[in-house]
Amino acid sequence: MAIIGRAALIIALVVCAYGIFASVYGALKGRRDFVESARRAVYALALTTTVAFAVLEIAFLRSDFSFSVVASHSSTTTPWHYKAAAMWSSQEGSLLLWVWLLSIWSSLVIFLTRHRLRDVVPWATAVLLGYGAFFTGLLVFWVHPFTTLAQAPADGQGLNPLLRHPAMMIHPPMLYSGYTLFAIPFAFAIGALIAKRVDAEWIRSTRRFALAAWLLLGCGILLGARWSYTELGWGGYWAWDAVENASLMPWLTGTAFIHSIMIQEKRGMLKVWNVSLVLATGILCVLGTFLVRSGILDSIHAFGASTLGVPFVTLIAGMSIGSIALVVWRRGLLRSEHKLDSFLSREAIFLLNNLVLVALCFVIFWLTFLPLITEIFGDQRAVGPPVFSRYTVPLALVLVLLSGIGPLIAWRRATPRNLRKTFAMPVLFGVVAFVALLFVPNVPQKPLALAMFVLGAFVIGTIAQEVWRGAVARHAMTGEVYPLAVVSLVRRNRRRYGGYFVHLGIVILFVGVAASTAFQHAEDVRLQVGQTATVNGYQVKYERSTATYRSDPRGTGALLTLGAVLDVSKHGKHVATLYPARGYFPSDDASQGLFTQLINGDPTSEVALKTGPTRDFWTAVSPDFSKLQPMVDAIDKAIPPNVSQAGLIRGLQAGLTALQARYEQSPPPAMFRLISSPLVMWIWIGALISIGGGLIALWPAPDAARRRATAAIRARVAQDLGRA
Amino acid sequence: MVDVLAPLAIFALMLAIVYVVTGPLRRGAMTQAQAREESDRQNLEAARDAKYREIRDAELDRETGKLSDADWRVLDRELRGEAVDILRRLDDLHGR
């Protein structure tokens, strides 16, 4: 099977090379037959990468350890659903996933534009196949997913325990879908610049792809945050880690792009800005892919260093220089068709929103790369979350404010009278929230959090007013009852109201972030069984220890799991019983004793939390393993050097049973991390609302509704046509 | 058996790809003029739909109080003028 996968990748590379030649030749010579042939090369790329992807996925599912990558990233004891996702935990598999997703989206956009953008599509095809050639080239010449072993081992090394989490199964495909979907508007922007077709047509044709990219990248970031919160033992969802930041940066510029393209579509303005934004987003997506795998920056998410530095840096440099050169070359064509009529207009607010988003991206970029930049000058410096927060929080506050103002202002120009009419209710929401929050204990002492809550109320007021006024207008026109009027309103104006729901979700998310960071209480305590710790008024009693061997209740495949039963109460009232644990996995270090090897791999935290709409109580445990070490050493010594295989298995099993019994009966003290954070649940709820809003904006209007609306407008336009 | 099947499968894949990708070169694609007309028509239809969407958006802005009646009338007239222009260009294309 490996030979089929290898051959499919080589054919894919040849197809990319041919497709680039055919599309460029077709565009230069005006040969439609070559352009059409290049289009089919994109479909062929999708076919060949699908074959390669399927071969590797089947190898993982069948635990075919003759494949080197399967042997090093899976095992017979890995649960089947993690076997399916183990492919993208490897560098080879993740690069194959990248190029496979790229080929699928490229085929889709090339099919949808087969009769449109005649001048732009050939160049966009060449760029997309260029991406394909780069990644298939890496898979053919640098990393080899189909390398086979002369002697297949009986079992593999297994999946990294940290990745045995449901969110991690779909986090990489989501993230990579976002990255690869952003390649579509990137390629079409390049095509539009080369073909001198810089009107809004390329934007209209790729807008949905940009929106889908934004949505899926957002989902990927969210799943990563959820994994961090429920799997890593530090208790947070965002650490301003290099890899987290790498995915956030293109999301921010992508957010700016999907706002500012509306100005180009409506007013023919901001052409330079829009192409620059989408080109920067495309480059940041490649940078994000590179950072996860390169290990050039320290990260809790980087799973190994790689040798791909030179090709990736070359690609990023080429993309950056080429993009800048193209924009400069075509600057004459990129002049705005209109000027900004007024600073009191939606265009002006969108422009401000764009500047804030880009400033946020720049700050994050600078602080993320600071260790690398300062290392060049011989004095490496890294900054932590407080420095990131110092700069990003004020910008986030401005962003929330603008997301409340934007929907209230009309395009082109707003009059003071209209502003008074539209701002009164949302401002009232903000003022009422401010006054009410002054009486909530501790809130006035946290001015930034207070500001976020007040601005959040203002934005919610804006959205509520928009939906209400729209429903009233719809009710007046059609007589529909109000709930139905709201549904019809959203159905007929999906882009606008979908956007409002996205704003609502983001604001709720920001409120959750502000509350859970400003009012969090965290304690690290060392407890014996029977002892109690107090955190933010919660009494946490270490009731008893737990130990399981080969029956890990969370399905991570841990060989030994040591945990605790915690009783959480407040004011004498029982709140929850929590079961945090720590899983122990085998180690690869053959220099250790056989029993030590069995349990001395990287342990992982199994977090236990009580979640609720007002507060989360989060716990993690880390048993003091040093107290067990003498027993582990004794078991190692008890295993004779020339023992038979059956005797060894019996000895190891007896050792594990003894260790389990010892931990249950007389456990050593354990370190506990206990965190009480308010409103964390609203981060996930806000994100889900945003995803829902994004889907509404993305979904095409139903044909019948579009036809009815269009027919009415056509009749009015026809009147003018008759008169003209 | 697998040793024989794998090269056969690879050969079949290659053959299918060569056949499909070179199809347009063997047939000869539509003429430049046909392709340009089809592309122009689809671009204009997309521009027309976008203009209709703008007209509808302006109407919703008036209904939700963001645009006064007077401002809306000016904007609506301007947008309809632009829509008329697109429709004329579409008619010209059909009449060609």
Boltz contact constraints between the chains, C-beta under 6 A:
constraints:
  - contact:
      token1: [A, 3]
      token2: [B, 6]
      max_distance: 6.0
  - contact:
      token1: [A, 4]
      token2: [B, 6]
      max_distance: 6.0
  - contact:
      token1: [A, 4]
      token2: [B, 9]
      max_distance: 6.0
  - contact:
      token1: [A, 7]
      token2: [B, 10]
      max_distance: 6.0
  - contact:
      token1: [A, 30]
      token2: [B, 32]
      max_distance: 6.0
  - contact:
      token1: [A, 32]
      token2: [B, 29]
      max_distance: 6.0
  - contact:
      token1: [A, 32]
      token2: [B, 35]
      max_distance: 6.0
  - contact:
      token1: [A, 33]
      token2: [B, 24]
      max_distance: 6.0
  - contact:
      token1: [A, 33]
      token2: [B, 25]
      max_distance: 6.0
  - contact:
      token1: [A, 33]
      token2: [B, 28]
      max_distance: 6.0
  - contact:
      token1: [A, 33]
      token2: [B, 29]
      max_distance: 6.0
  - contact:
      token1: [A, 36]
      token2: [B, 24]
      max_distance: 6.0
  - contact:
      token1: [A, 36]
      token2: [B, 29]
      max_distance: 6.0
  - contact:
      token1: [A, 37]
      token2: [B, 21]
      max_distance: 6.0
  - contact:
      token1: [A, 37]
      token2: [B, 24]
      max_distance: 6.0
  - contact:
      token1: [A, 37]
      token2: [B, 25]
      max_distance: 6.0
  - contact:
      token1: [A, 40]
      token2: [B, 20]
      max_distance: 6.0
  - contact:
      token1: [A, 40]
      token2: [B, 21]
      max_distance: 6.0
  - contact:
      token1: [A, 41]
      token2: [B, 21]
      max_distance: 6.0
  - contact:
      token1: [A, 44]
      token2: [B, 17]
      max_distance: 6.0
  - contact:
      token1: [A, 44]
      token2: [B, 21]
      max_distance: 6.0
  - contact:
      token1: [A, 115]
      token2: [B, 38]
      max_distance: 6.0
  - contact:
      token1: [A, 115]
      token2: [B, 42]
      max_distance: 6.0
  - contact:
      token1: [A, 116]
      token2: [B, 39]
      max_distance: 6.0
  - contact:
      token1: [A, 116]
      token2: [B, 42]
      max_distance: 6.0
  - contact:
      token1: [A, 118]
      token2: [B, 39]
      max_distance: 6.0
  - contact:
      token1: [A, 201]
      token2: [B, 43]
      max_distance: 6.0
  - contact:
      token1: [A, 204]
      token2: [B, 46]
      max_distance: 6.0
  - contact:
      token1: [A, 410]
      token2: [B, 61]
      max_distance: 6.0
  - contact:
      token1: [A, 410]
      token2: [B, 66]
      max_distance: 6.0
  - contact:
      token1: [A, 410]
      token2: [B, 67]
      max_distance: 6.0
  - contact:
      token1: [A, 421]
      token2: [B, 65]
      max_distance: 6.0
  - contact:
      token1: [A, 422]
      token2: [B, 65]
      max_distance: 6.0
  - contact:
      token1: [A, 422]
      token2: [B, 66]
      max_distance: 6.0
  - contact:
      token1: [A, 469]
      token2: [B, 64]
      max_distance: 6.0
  - contact:
      token1: [A, 470]
      token2: [B, 64]
      max_distance: 6.0
  - contact:
      token1: [A, 473]
      token2: [B, 63]
      max_distance: 6.0
  - contact:
      token1: [A, 710]
      token2: [B, 52]
      max_distance: 6.0
  - contact:
      token1: [A, 713]
      token2: [B, 52]
      max_distance: 6.0
  - contact:
      token1: [A, 713]
      token2: [B, 55]
      max_distance: 6.0
  - contact:
      token1: [A, 717]
      token2: [B, 80]
      max_distance: 6.0
  - contact:
      token1: [A, 717]
      token2: [B, 83]
      max_distance: 6.0
  - contact:
      token1: [A, 720]
      token2: [B, 80]
      max_distance: 6.0
  - contact:
      token1: [A, 720]
      token2: [B, 84]
      max_distance: 6.0
  - contact:
      token1: [A, 721]
      token2: [B, 84]
      max_distance: 6.0
  - contact:
      token1: [A, 724]
      token2: [B, 84]
      max_distance: 6.0
